[in-house]
Amino acid sequence: VQLQASGGGLVQPGGSLRLSCTVSGSVFSLNTMGWYRQAPGKQREWVASMVSGGASNYVDSVKGRFTISRDNAKNTIYLQMNSLRPEDTAVYSCNIGLRRTVGSRVTDYWGQGTQVTVSS
């Protein structure tokens, strides 16, 4: 199982980006899904998460601007980021807890980071 993150880039303040994280390999279910970010010189920060039932949570600084979602058919999760600010600049990584087969335990996987830079 591998996670491939994409969608980062350079955007002006107020702009939007959509990050994607696709799971490849044999998977039975995606149970927990999340996005994290790490800015230069700072510790990694949790940004958003979603559980299999659909409930989602966000760090206060992105509430109302970011939306986490999933496409079950594509085994892909997304992070739609609107009204981006310079302080959103960071490397964003996805984390997914999944079962590879029926009855197997939930195992965490991390995708590689994708750089998001918000600057004029």
C-alpha positions as CSV (number, residue, x, y, z in Angstrom):
1,V,0.0,0.0,0.0
2,Q,1.3,3.4,-0.9
3,L,-0.2,6.9,-0.6
4,Q,0.5,9.5,-3.3
5,A,-0.1,13.1,-2.5
6,S,-0.3,15.8,-5.1
7,G,-1.8,19.2,-5.8
8,G,0.6,21.6,-4.0
9,G,2.1,24.6,-5.6
10,L,2.5,28.4,-5.5
11,V,-0.6,30.5,-5.0
12,Q,-1.3,34.1,-4.2
13,P,-3.1,35.0,-1.0
14,G,-6.8,34.5,-1.3
15,G,-6.3,31.8,-3.9
16,S,-7.3,28.1,-3.8
17,L,-5.7,24.7,-4.1
18,R,-7.0,21.2,-3.9
19,L,-4.7,18.5,-2.5
20,S,-5.2,14.9,-3.4
21,C,-4.0,11.7,-1.7
22,T,-4.5,8.5,-3.5
23,V,-4.2,5.0,-2.0
24,S,-2.7,2.4,-4.3
25,G,-2.6,-1.3,-3.5
26,S,-5.1,-3.7,-2.1
27,V,-7.4,-2.0,0.4
28,F,-10.6,-3.2,2.1
29,S,-11.6,0.1,3.8
30,L,-10.4,3.6,4.7
31,N,-11.2,4.2,8.3
32,T,-9.5,7.4,9.3
33,M,-8.2,10.1,7.0
34,G,-6.3,13.2,7.8
35,W,-4.1,16.0,6.6
36,Y,-1.1,17.5,8.5
37,R,1.3,20.3,7.7
38,Q,4.7,21.4,8.7
39,A,6.0,24.8,8.2
40,P,9.8,25.6,8.2
41,G,11.1,25.6,11.8
42,K,7.8,24.4,13.2
43,Q,6.4,21.1,14.4
44,R,4.0,19.2,12.3
45,E,0.4,20.3,12.9
46,W,-2.8,18.4,12.4
47,V,-5.0,20.3,9.9
48,A,-8.1,18.2,9.3
49,S,-9.5,14.7,9.7
50,M,-12.4,12.6,8.7
51,V,-13.7,9.2,9.9
52,S,-15.4,6.6,7.8
53,G,-18.8,7.7,8.8
54,G,-18.1,11.1,7.3
55,A,-17.7,13.3,10.4
56,S,-14.9,15.8,10.0
57,N,-12.9,18.1,12.2
58,Y,-10.5,21.0,11.5
59,V,-7.9,23.0,13.3
60,D,-9.4,26.4,14.2
61,S,-7.1,28.3,11.9
62,V,-8.6,26.6,8.8
63,K,-12.3,26.3,9.7
64,G,-14.5,27.7,7.1
65,R,-11.7,27.8,4.5
66,F,-10.6,24.2,4.2
67,T,-12.7,21.1,3.4
68,I,-11.7,17.5,3.7
69,S,-13.5,15.0,1.5
70,R,-13.1,11.5,0.0
71,D,-13.9,9.6,-3.1
72,N,-14.5,6.0,-2.1
73,A,-14.4,4.7,-5.7
74,K,-11.0,6.2,-6.3
75,N,-9.6,5.5,-2.8
76,T,-8.7,9.2,-2.7
77,I,-9.0,11.9,-0.1
78,Y,-8.9,15.6,-0.9
79,L,-8.2,18.8,1.0
80,Q,-9.9,21.8,-0.7
81,M,-8.1,24.9,0.5
82,N,-9.8,28.3,-0.1
83,S,-8.9,31.8,0.9
84,L,-5.3,30.8,1.4
85,R,-3.0,32.9,3.6
86,P,0.7,33.2,3.8
87,E,0.6,31.4,7.1
88,D,-0.8,28.3,5.4
89,T,2.6,27.9,3.7
90,A,3.9,24.4,4.6
91,V,4.5,20.9,3.5
92,Y,1.2,19.1,3.6
93,S,1.1,15.3,4.2
94,C,-1.8,12.9,4.2
95,N,-2.4,10.1,6.8
96,I,-4.8,7.3,6.3
97,G,-5.7,4.5,8.7
98,L,-6.9,1.6,6.6
99,R,-7.7,-2.1,6.7
100,R,-6.1,-4.1,3.9
101,T,-8.5,-7.1,4.3
102,V,-11.7,-8.0,6.1
103,G,-11.0,-8.3,9.8
104,S,-7.4,-7.0,9.6
105,R,-6.3,-4.3,12.1
106,V,-6.3,-0.7,11.1
107,T,-2.8,0.4,10.0
108,D,-1.6,4.0,9.5
109,Y,0.1,5.0,6.3
110,W,1.6,8.3,5.4
111,G,1.9,9.9,2.0
112,Q,4.9,12.0,1.0
113,G,4.5,15.7,1.5
114,T,3.4,18.2,-1.1
115,Q,4.6,21.8,-0.8
116,V,2.0,24.6,-0.6
117,T,3.4,28.1,-0.8
118,V,1.1,31.1,-0.4
119,S,2.9,34.3,-1.5
120,S,2.4,37.4,-3.7
